[in-house]
Amino acid sequence: MNLVNYFKQLEEKLNGKIKCLFNRHKNFIYVKKMIWLDLKRVRIQRIIAKNWLNSKGYVTKEEISNIAKKYISIEEKVDDLDDLVFSMTKNWNSNKQSLTSMHEILNKLKSLMEEEYRE
């Protein structure tokens, strides 16, 4: 008799677990349907908003995206130009220093030659 009671309790526990699993599965399916319906509603609202913006002549997100891409490409070109100007300025300054030092050497050489010529 104890054995029969044991198996009945075991059967009740297993049935409870099976019902719990089925309930979880049903809940999963319900949540999936709710999410799908919500996404569908969001898509419809997005289409309505886009059509409204187009009817009013406002800018769409695609146009804003294109403007942002153009801005980024222009900014990259400006950065490249800035780097080029910096390198040219740096080279010009070093060349200017070289010319200044060469000018000083030539002036010294000129003064030495003038002294030699006077003597």
C-alpha positions as CSV (number, residue, x, y, z in Angstrom):
1,M,0.0,0.0,0.0
2,N,2.9,2.3,0.7
3,L,4.2,1.5,-2.7
4,V,0.9,2.5,-4.3
5,N,0.9,5.8,-2.5
6,Y,4.5,6.4,-3.4
7,F,3.7,5.9,-7.1
8,K,0.6,8.1,-7.0
9,Q,2.6,10.9,-5.4
10,L,5.3,10.4,-8.0
11,E,2.7,10.5,-10.8
12,E,1.3,13.7,-9.3
13,K,4.7,15.3,-9.2
14,L,5.5,14.3,-12.8
15,N,2.1,15.5,-14.0
16,G,2.7,18.8,-12.2
17,K,6.1,19.2,-13.9
18,I,4.6,18.4,-17.3
19,K,1.8,20.9,-16.8
20,C,4.4,23.5,-15.7
21,L,6.4,22.8,-18.9
22,F,3.3,23.1,-21.1
23,N,2.4,26.3,-19.3
24,R,5.9,27.7,-20.0
25,H,5.6,26.7,-23.6
26,K,2.2,28.4,-23.9
27,N,3.6,31.5,-22.2
28,F,6.5,31.5,-24.6
29,I,4.1,31.2,-27.6
30,Y,1.9,34.1,-26.1
31,V,5.0,36.3,-25.6
32,K,6.2,35.5,-29.1
33,K,2.9,36.5,-30.6
34,M,2.7,39.7,-28.5
35,I,6.2,40.7,-29.6
36,W,5.4,40.0,-33.2
37,L,2.2,42.0,-33.0
38,D,4.1,44.9,-31.3
39,L,6.8,44.9,-34.0
40,K,4.1,44.9,-36.6
41,R,2.5,47.9,-34.9
42,V,5.8,49.7,-34.7
43,R,6.5,49.1,-38.4
44,I,3.1,50.5,-39.3
45,Q,3.7,53.5,-37.1
46,R,7.1,54.1,-38.7
47,I,5.5,53.9,-42.2
48,I,2.8,56.4,-41.2
49,A,5.3,58.8,-39.7
50,K,7.5,58.6,-42.8
51,N,4.6,59.3,-45.1
52,W,3.5,62.2,-42.8
53,L,7.0,63.7,-42.9
54,N,7.1,63.3,-46.7
55,S,3.7,64.9,-47.1
56,K,4.8,67.9,-44.9
57,G,8.1,68.2,-46.8
58,Y,10.3,67.4,-43.8
59,V,13.6,65.7,-43.9
60,T,13.6,61.9,-43.5
61,K,16.2,59.9,-41.6
62,E,17.7,58.7,-44.9
63,E,18.4,62.2,-46.0
64,I,19.8,63.0,-42.5
65,S,22.0,59.9,-42.8
66,N,23.3,61.0,-46.3
67,I,24.1,64.5,-45.0
68,A,25.9,63.0,-42.0
69,K,28.0,60.8,-44.4
70,K,28.9,63.8,-46.6
71,Y,29.8,65.8,-43.5
72,I,32.1,63.0,-42.3
73,S,33.8,62.7,-45.7
74,I,34.3,66.4,-45.9
75,E,35.7,66.4,-42.3
76,E,38.2,63.7,-43.3
77,K,39.3,65.7,-46.3
78,V,39.8,68.8,-44.2
79,D,41.8,66.7,-41.7
80,D,44.0,65.5,-44.6
81,L,44.4,69.0,-45.9
82,D,45.4,70.2,-42.4
83,D,48.0,67.4,-42.1
84,L,49.4,68.4,-45.5
85,V,49.6,72.1,-44.6
86,F,51.3,71.2,-41.3
87,S,53.9,69.1,-43.0
88,M,54.5,71.8,-45.6
89,T,54.9,74.4,-42.8
90,K,57.2,72.2,-40.9
91,N,59.3,71.6,-44.0
92,W,59.2,75.3,-44.8
93,N,60.4,76.2,-41.3
94,S,63.2,73.7,-41.4
95,N,64.2,74.9,-44.9
96,K,64.0,78.5,-43.6
97,Q,66.3,77.7,-40.8
98,S,68.7,76.0,-43.2
99,L,68.6,79.1,-45.4
100,T,69.1,81.4,-42.5
101,S,72.2,79.4,-41.3
102,M,73.5,79.3,-44.9
103,H,73.0,83.0,-45.2
104,E,74.9,83.5,-42.0
105,I,77.8,81.3,-43.2
106,L,77.8,83.2,-46.6
107,N,77.9,86.5,-44.7
108,K,80.9,85.3,-42.7
109,L,82.6,84.0,-45.8
110,K,81.9,87.4,-47.5
111,S,83.4,89.3,-44.5
112,L,86.4,87.0,-44.6
113,M,86.9,87.5,-48.3
114,E,86.5,91.3,-47.9
115,E,89.1,91.2,-45.2
116,E,91.4,89.2,-47.5
117,Y,90.8,91.6,-50.3
118,R,91.6,94.6,-48.2
119,E,94.8,93.1,-47.0
